[in-house]
């Protein structure tokens, strides 16, 4: 590991301290909903062009790609950041409060985008020493999980096709951590975030049924067997491995129809087919018991965010040299039930997803994601740029 280059990277990141805070605040004040990231996309594309990167825009919607080519031969890797905001009213009393009524960056995507631009600038400053290529992917529509697939279908991974992809999420989402403060980074072995399937269940009941509402509730009760379904008799609390929820339900006495919308989340991709099989058994049992015609239609399926053990071991060695005890290693712990469509990139190629501490308990900065008072300790921005720039540089060096 070249201490001289890493000091250069660290110094450059420190020089960007005020600029990256201003960039993050610009995004925070001008949030855009999923699929509507037009101005954010334009801003990102302009910044990347100013850095001399090869820029592609309007990929999978408002997605942007910046390609940074090092002076030395090497492999191609990618870094992904999400850009969209949430349909939530910003109720913080801060100078950089959202200026868009009913829309705010309540999940830190403003920070992710600012950090990615910072990494691009830092690595651009040392590109004469850089081996290989970094493809920076700025993704729209992460909330709702449509952006990654749209970009992949639009060829974002082509020319060049990366050998690995990396990304991060701010916050304290590491398993069993109440808060993770700025200046810390966690590396989670195995499942990082849950997978999720969404489905519709349609029932046509016998016209002789007198109380369709009661039949609907019976179906809901039977479906909740999923939360008690012990996959392969595992000893761990099944509620940590499977989470089945009814999202909406409706019945029509005149037509004898019941329509349910539901989702289930799972910690391992292999569980998905088992859960689907159990759901089919439940629907078959219900149909037979109540002389009804029932069917299941799956509308979306998002695999878990999963960090491969071999990739984690490589990253742990690099990051321990860079961070020491500021690196938090998590293994054999149940992940949070959140999702992220970064998993679709991982499904196409290898890669790792990190969590960047952003809380500051002394300042009261501990608002949960997707709440109206969400905020971060902006010191995490420079730390994130410094750490991940050095990490990507080192990955490229070791794989050249």
Secondary structure in CASP SS format (residue, H / E / C, confidence):
PFRMAT SS
TARGET T0000
AUTHOR 0000-0000-0000
METHOD secondary structure of the structure
MODEL  1
X C 1.00
X C 1.00
X H 1.00
X H 1.00
X H 1.00
X H 1.00
X H 1.00
X H 1.00
X H 1.00
X H 1.00
X H 1.00
X H 1.00
X H 1.00
X H 1.00
X H 1.00
X C 1.00
X H 1.00
X H 1.00
X H 1.00
X H 1.00
X H 1.00
X H 1.00
X H 1.00
X H 1.00
X H 1.00
X H 1.00
X H 1.00
X H 1.00
X H 1.00
X C 1.00
X C 1.00
X C 1.00
X C 1.00
X C 1.00
X C 1.00
X C 1.00
X C 1.00
X H 1.00
X H 1.00
X H 1.00
X H 1.00
X H 1.00
X H 1.00
X H 1.00
X H 1.00
X H 1.00
X H 1.00
X H 1.00
X H 1.00
X H 1.00
X C 1.00
X C 1.00
X C 1.00
X E 1.00
X E 1.00
X E 1.00
X E 1.00
X E 1.00
X E 1.00
X C 1.00
X C 1.00
X C 1.00
X E 1.00
X E 1.00
X E 1.00
X E 1.00
X E 1.00
X E 1.00
X E 1.00
X C 1.00
X C 1.00
X E 1.00
X E 1.00
X E 1.00
X E 1.00
X E 1.00
X E 1.00
X E 1.00
X E 1.00
X E 1.00
X E 1.00
X E 1.00
X C 1.00
X C 1.00
X C 1.00
X E 1.00
X C 1.00
X C 1.00
X C 1.00
X C 1.00
X C 1.00
X C 1.00
X C 1.00
X C 1.00
X C 1.00
X C 1.00
X C 1.00
X C 1.00
X C 1.00
X C 1.00
X C 1.00
X C 1.00
X C 1.00
X E 1.00
X C 1.00
X C 1.00
X C 1.00
X C 1.00
X H 1.00
X H 1.00
X H 1.00
X H 1.00
X H 1.00
X H 1.00
X H 1.00
X H 1.00
X H 1.00
X H 1.00
X H 1.00
X H 1.00
X H 1.00
X H 1.00
X H 1.00
X H 1.00
X H 1.00
X C 1.00
X C 1.00
X C 1.00
X C 1.00
X C 1.00
X E 1.00
X E 1.00
X E 1.00
X E 1.00
X E 1.00
X E 1.00
X E 1.00
X E 1.00
X E 1.00
X C 1.00
X C 1.00
X C 1.00
X C 1.00
X C 1.00
X C 1.00
X C 1.00
X H 1.00
X H 1.00
X H 1.00
X H 1.00
X H 1.00
X H 1.00
X H 1.00
X C 1.00
X C 1.00
X C 1.00
X C 1.00
X C 1.00
X C 1.00
X C 1.00
X C 1.00
X C 1.00
X C 1.00
X E 1.00
X E 1.00
X E 1.00
X E 1.00
X E 1.00
X E 1.00
X E 1.00
X C 1.00
X C 1.00
X C 1.00
X C 1.00
X C 1.00
X C 1.00
X C 1.00
X C 1.00
X C 1.00
X C 1.00
X E 1.00
X C 1.00
X C 1.00
X C 1.00
X E 1.00
X E 1.00
X E 1.00
X E 1.00
X C 1.00
X E 1.00
X E 1.00
X E 1.00
X E 1.00
X C 1.00
X E 1.00
X E 1.00
X E 1.00
X E 1.00
X E 1.00
X E 1.00
X E 1.00
X E 1.00
X E 1.00
X E 1.00
X C 1.00
X C 1.00
X C 1.00
X C 1.00
X C 1.00
X C 1.00
X C 1.00
X H 1.00
X H 1.00
X H 1.00
X H 1.00
X H 1.00
X H 1.00
X H 1.00
X H 1.00
X H 1.00
X H 1.00
X H 1.00
X H 1.00
X H 1.00
X H 1.00
X H 1.00
X H 1.00
X H 1.00
X C 1.00
X C 1.00
X H 1.00
X H 1.00
X H 1.00
X C 1.00
X C 1.00
X C 1.00
X C 1.00
X H 1.00
X H 1.00
X H 1.00
X C 1.00
X E 1.00
X E 1.00
X E 1.00
X E 1.00
X E 1.00
X E 1.00
X E 1.00
X E 1.00
X E 1.00
X E 1.00
X E 1.00
X C 1.00
X C 1.00
X C 1.00
X C 1.00
X E 1.00
X E 1.00
X E 1.00
X E 1.00
X E 1.00
X E 1.00
X E 1.00
X E 1.00
X E 1.00
X E 1.00
X C 1.00
X C 1.00
X H 1.00
X H 1.00
X H 1.00
X H 1.00
X H 1.00
X H 1.00
X H 1.00
X H 1.00
X H 1.00
X H 1.00
X H 1.00
X H 1.00
X H 1.00
X H 1.00
X H 1.00
X H 1.00
X H 1.00
X H 1.00
X H 1.00
X H 1.00
X H 1.00
X H 1.00
X C 1.00
X C 1.00
X E 1.00
X E 1.00
X E 1.00
X E 1.00
X E 1.00
X E 1.00
X E 1.00
X E 1.00
X E 1.00
X E 1.00
X C 1.00
X C 1.00
X E 1.00
X E 1.00
X E 1.00
X C 1.00
X H 1.00
X H 1.00
X H 1.00
X H 1.00
X H 1.00
X H 1.00
X H 1.00
X H 1.00
X H 1.00
X H 1.00
X H 1.00
X H 1.00
X H 1.00
X H 1.00
X H 1.00
X H 1.00
X H 1.00
X H 1.00
X E 1.00
X E 1.00
X E 1.00
X E 1.00
X C 1.00
X C 1.00
X C 1.00
X C 1.00
X C 1.00
X E 1.00
X C 1.00
X C 1.00
X C 1.00
X C 1.00
X C 1.00
X H 1.00
X H 1.00
X H 1.00
X H 1.00
X H 1.00
X H 1.00
X H 1.00
X C 1.00
X E 1.00
X E 1.00
X E 1.00
X E 1.00
X E 1.00
X E 1.00
X E 1.00
X C 1.00
X C 1.00
X E 1.00
X E 1.00
X H 1.00
X H 1.00
X H 1.00
X C 1.00
X E 1.00
X C 1.00
X C 1.00
X C 1.00
X C 1.00
X C 1.00
X C 1.00
X C 1.00
X C 1.00
X C 1.00
X C 1.00
X C 1.00
X C 1.00
X C 1.00
X H 1.00
X H 1.00
X H 1.00
X H 1.00
X H 1.00
X H 1.00
X H 1.00
X H 1.00
X H 1.00
X H 1.00
X H 1.00
X H 1.00
X H 1.00
X H 1.00
X H 1.00
X H 1.00
X H 1.00
X H 1.00
X H 1.00
X H 1.00
X H 1.00
X C 1.00
END
